[in-house]
């Protein structure tokens, strides 16, 4: 959405740098450099261009996965007094099953959800995530569940960006295929070479309506992982950034589906 609105943002003195944009029209190029080197020459180049713009915006969903060392490498080029991070937290009850299905669809994941949960359970420690970021820059924490129906407007208000600078563009929504399509894609990932599997997955997405008769995948392992993770949360950290009602939304399976 931000990439598609670059000309409009520029009119309001907001630069969403083209440098570093890779995949899903976000700054994944910067993220992958930080993973490999804990520094990012691409990020430095992006900071240097269009220096006359009073505001620069960098966006990448996977920035939240940066370790403390990688984040320090990212933040050493920022002026904390002039920088703010906006973090959208999604209920673990919707995030974990959704991320599993996205990995099947986009990355060719073939394992069961139990094995997947073991590999990413640390991502559910939201208080630790908040502490990592708050050590290097001021942050604002928002809830995806309460903003998802008007996410663009919520982001603009939170970032003090004029709402008219970002326009909703049809066709940019990442549609979730049916459960049957995901079941078929996982079987494809297990049995076909990656390049062939990628083509077959795209075909399954196009004909996913015909697979809706298949049952949902078994998410019981995800539920068990989420319950354990939430029980270990440092709610004192969450309470500095979220209301009691918002924390309840994160903790409650039913609230996340509302």
Helices and strands as residue ranges (DSSP letters): H 6-11, E 14-15, H 28-37, H 41-48, E 55-56, G 61-65, H 68-75, G 80-82, E 84-89, H 92-107, H 113-120, G 121-124, H 126-134, E 138-143, H 144-147, G 148-150, H 151-159, G 163-165, H 179-191, H 194-206, G 208-211, H 220-231, H 235-239, H 244-251, H 253-256
